[in-house]
């Protein structure tokens, strides 16, 4: 796979980088539901407060983990960005049903600095939260093909769509929309009608990778070869059980460690864990397993960081 854009099947729906149909079938979904919800999570986890986000020195980015796939990113001399923002209590089409937060956002919405743009990976409710986006009023939302109409329908303006490997400028940074192995859907009939992906943010000082929501696949090696190396990579580690079902859409920690290497990431930061109970594993399982896999691969703790909720990491952009 090289720098080629997305492809669609005969029905017009987007395909994954390997040409496969996105996600699982209805029969597999019903089988997973019959297995039950797995390990229970606590109703609420109270995390210790963290210092407010600090300004990054030259050549660095300040990366604040808000929770799930939401990060505040401030690049020294570059843009201030927010990834997949969700401050809502539930990730759902309605505010009274669906997965509920086990943790409060690590940073209050009104504590955010002025934003240059939101990077929106895809349209699932735990990543595209219209209630949060309307409250933000960000001047720009950069996302994949087909998502602008969803945003406009929900009174969110300023959306700019990109195909895989498409680029745009945000201040001093070049932002590239990258392939991912996942799927899209907001309802029953729109599966695969909009595109999913991640982002590279390249600056004169170095580059950052936000992987979005993705299963493991050959796209990581292609991203490393075509867009890497990266000083910083925001990589998902959670929502992976049962494996027979979730391997098509989400990585487990073992795969995340491999993805870090193949995407040519110097410092990976874990995400997509411990916020919403979406799958069967326990709330602490992703972080515990990542620590074991990291050690088994001979990596230092600082090579793949498990951030505290609300923690700001000051990391070099150079790879």
C-alpha positions in Angstrom: 0.0 0.0 0.0 1.3 3.4 -1.0 -0.2 6.9 -0.9 -3.4 5.9 -2.6 -6.8 7.2 -1.6 -9.7 5.3 -0.3 -11.6 2.8 -2.3 -15.3 1.9 -2.4 -17.2 -1.4 -3.0 -19.8 -1.9 -5.7 -22.4 -0.6 -3.3 -20.5 2.7 -2.9 -19.4 2.0 0.7 -15.9 2.6 1.8 -13.5 -0.3 2.1 -10.6 -0.9 4.5 -7.0 -0.5 3.3 -6.7 -4.2 2.5 -9.9 -4.0 0.4 -12.0 -5.8 2.9 -15.5 -4.9 4.0 -15.5 -2.7 7.1 -16.3 -4.3 10.5 -18.4 -7.4 11.4 -21.7 -8.8 10.1 -25.0 -8.8 11.9 -24.8 -12.4 12.9 -21.4 -11.8 14.6 -22.9 -8.8 16.4 -25.7 -11.0 17.8 -23.3 -13.7 18.9 -21.2 -11.1 20.8 -24.3 -9.7 22.5 -25.3 -13.2 23.7 -21.9 -13.6 25.3 -22.7 -10.8 27.8 -20.9 -7.7 28.9 -17.8 -9.4 30.4 -15.9 -8.0 33.5 -17.9 -5.4 35.3 -16.5 -1.8 35.6 -16.8 0.4 38.7 -19.6 3.0 38.5 -17.2 5.9 38.8 -13.4 6.3 39.2 -12.1 9.4 40.8 -8.6 10.3 39.5 -6.3 12.7 41.3 -6.2 16.2 39.9 -3.3 17.0 37.5 -1.5 20.3 37.0 -3.0 22.6 34.3 -1.5 22.1 30.9 1.9 23.7 30.5 3.3 25.5 27.4 5.7 23.4 25.4 9.3 24.5 24.8 10.6 24.8 21.2 10.7 21.5 19.4 8.1 19.9 21.7 4.4 19.4 21.9 2.3 19.4 25.1 -0.2 16.5 24.9 -3.0 16.5 27.5 -5.0 13.3 27.9 -8.6 14.3 28.5 -9.9 10.7 28.2 -10.8 8.0 25.6 -9.4 9.4 22.3 -9.6 13.1 23.3 -6.3 14.9 23.5 -5.4 18.6 23.7 -2.3 19.1 21.6 -0.3 22.3 21.7 2.6 22.4 19.3 5.4 24.9 20.2 5.2 27.6 17.5 2.4 25.7 15.8 -1.3 25.0 16.1 -3.5 24.1 19.1 -5.5 21.0 18.3 -8.2 18.8 19.9 -8.7 15.1 18.8 -12.1 13.4 18.8 -13.6 15.6 21.6 -16.2 14.1 23.9 -17.2 15.7 27.1 -20.7 14.2 27.2 -21.7 11.8 30.0 -22.6 9.1 27.4 -21.4 8.2 24.0 -24.8 7.6 22.4 -27.3 9.1 20.0 -29.4 10.0 23.0 -28.3 11.5 26.4 -30.1 9.0 28.6 -29.0 5.6 27.1 -25.7 4.0 26.0 -22.2 3.7 27.5 -21.7 6.0 30.4 -18.5 7.6 31.6 -16.5 5.8 34.3 -14.3 8.8 34.6 -14.9 12.6 34.3 -13.0 14.4 31.6 -9.4 15.0 32.7 -9.7 18.7 31.7 -12.8 20.9 32.0 -14.3 22.1 28.7 -14.1 25.7 29.8 -10.4 25.3 30.7 -9.4 24.7 27.0 -7.3 27.4 25.3 -8.4 28.8 22.0 -8.3 26.1 19.3 -7.1 26.2 15.8 -8.9 23.0 14.7 -10.5 19.8 15.8 -9.1 16.5 14.2 -12.1 14.1 13.9 -11.2 10.6 13.0 -14.6 9.1 12.2 -18.3 9.2 13.0 -18.8 6.7 15.8 -20.5 8.2 18.8 -17.5 7.9 21.1 -15.5 9.9 18.7 -17.9 12.3 16.9 -20.0 13.8 19.8 -22.2 16.5 18.3 -23.1 17.9 21.8 -19.5 18.6 22.6 -18.7 19.9 19.1 -21.6 22.4 19.3 -20.3 23.7 22.7 -16.8 24.0 21.4 -17.5 26.1 18.3 -14.1 25.3 16.9 -13.2 27.4 13.8 -12.2 24.3 11.8 -13.0 20.6 11.9 -10.8 18.4 9.8 -12.2 14.9 9.1 -12.8 12.2 6.5 -15.0 12.1 3.4 -18.7 12.0 4.1 -18.6 13.4 7.6 -19.3 17.1 6.8 -22.9 16.4 6.0 -23.3 14.7 9.4 -21.8 17.7 11.1 -23.9 20.2 9.1 -27.0 18.3 9.9 -26.2 18.7 13.6 -25.4 22.4 13.3 -21.6 22.0 13.4 -19.9 24.2 10.8 -16.4 24.6 9.5 -15.8 21.0 8.4 -13.1 20.2 5.9 -13.1 16.7 4.4 -10.0 14.8 3.3 -9.5 11.5 1.6 -6.7 9.2 2.8 -3.4 10.9 2.2 -5.1 14.2 1.6 -3.5 17.2 3.2 -4.3 20.6 4.6 -2.5 23.4 6.4 -3.2 24.5 10.0 -0.9 27.3 10.8 2.7 26.1 10.5 1.7 22.5 10.4 0.8 20.2 7.5 -2.0 17.8 8.5 -2.5 14.5 6.6 -5.5 12.2 6.9 -4.2 8.6 7.1 -5.7 5.1 6.5 -7.1 3.0 9.4 -8.7 -0.4 9.5 -12.1 0.2 11.1 -15.6 1.2 9.9 -18.2 4.0 10.2 -21.9 4.1 11.1 -24.3 6.4 13.0 -27.4 4.3 12.4 -28.6 1.1 10.8 -28.4 2.1 7.1 -25.3 4.3 6.8 -22.5 1.7 7.5 -19.4 2.6 5.5 -20.9 5.7 3.9 -18.3 8.0 5.5 -14.6 7.5 5.8 -12.5 6.7 8.9 -8.8 7.4 9.5 -6.1 8.9 11.6 -3.9 12.0 11.2 -0.2 13.0 10.8 0.7 16.5 12.0 4.0 17.5 10.5 5.9 20.6 11.7 9.4 21.9 11.0 10.5 20.4 14.4 9.0 17.0 13.7 5.8 15.0 13.5 3.0 13.6 15.6 0.6 10.7 14.7 -2.9 10.3 16.0 -4.0 6.8 15.0 -7.7 7.3 15.5 -9.7 4.1 16.0 -8.2 1.1 14.2 -7.5 -2.6 14.1 -4.0 -3.8 13.5 -3.0 -4.1 9.8 -0.4 -3.5 7.1 -1.4 0.2 7.0 0.9 0.9 10.0 4.0 -0.1 8.0 2.8 2.0 5.1 2.2 5.0 7.3 5.7 4.6 8.9 7.3 4.4 5.4 5.3 7.2 3.8 4.6 9.7 6.6 7.1 8.7 9.4 9.1 8.8 11.5 7.1 10.4 14.3 8.3 11.8 17.6 4.9 11.2 19.2 2.2 8.7 18.4 -1.3 8.5 20.1 -2.1 4.8 19.8 -5.3 3.0 20.9 -4.9 0.0 23.3 -8.5 -0.8 24.6 -11.9 -2.1 23.6 -10.5 -5.5 22.3 -12.5 -8.3 23.9 -13.9 -10.7 22.7 -10.9 -11.0 20.4 -12.7 -13.1 17.8 -15.0 -10.1 17.2 -13.0 -7.0 18.1 -9.8 -7.9 16.1 -11.6 -6.6 13.0 -11.9 -3.1 14.5 -9.7 -2.6 17.5 -6.1 -3.5 18.5 -5.1 -5.2 21.8 -2.0 -4.1 23.6 0.2 -6.7 22.0 -0.8 -5.4 18.5 -0.4 -1.8 19.7 3.2 -2.4 20.6 3.8 -3.8 17.1 1.9 -0.9 15.5 4.2 1.6 17.4 7.3 0.0 15.8 5.9 -0.3 12.3 4.6 3.2 12.2 8.1 4.4 13.3 6.9 6.1 16.5 9.5 7.2 19.0 7.2 7.8 22.0 3.8 6.3 21.9 1.0 7.5 24.2 -1.9 5.1 25.0 -5.5 6.0 24.5 -9.0 4.5 24.0 -9.1 2.9 27.5 -10.6 3.3 30.9 -13.3 5.8 30.0 -16.4 4.1 28.4 -17.1 0.4 28.8 -17.5 -0.6 25.2 -16.3 -4.2 25.3 -15.8 -7.2 27.7 -12.3 -6.5 29.3 -12.0 -5.0 32.7 -11.3 -1.3 33.2 -7.6 -1.8 34.1 -6.8 -4.7 31.8 -5.5 -2.6 28.8 -3.0 -0.7 30.9 -1.8 -3.8 32.8 -1.4 -5.8 29.6 0.4 -3.0 27.8 2.9 -2.9 30.6 3.6 -6.6 30.2 3.8 -6.4 26.4 6.1 -3.4 26.6 8.4 -5.2 29.0 8.3 -8.3 26.8 9.4 -6.3 23.8 12.3 -4.9 25.7 10.9 -1.3 25.6 11.5 1.3 28.2 8.4 2.6 30.1 8.9 6.0 28.3 8.6 4.3 24.9 4.9 3.6 25.3 3.4 5.8 28.0 0.1 5.0 29.8 -1.0 8.6 30.7 -2.9 9.6 33.8 -6.3 11.2 33.1 -5.7 14.9 32.8 -1.9 14.5 32.6 0.1 16.8 30.3 3.1 15.2 28.7 5.8 17.4 27.2 7.4 15.4 24.5 9.9 16.1 21.7 8.5 16.1 18.1 11.8 14.9 16.6 12.0 11.2 16.0 
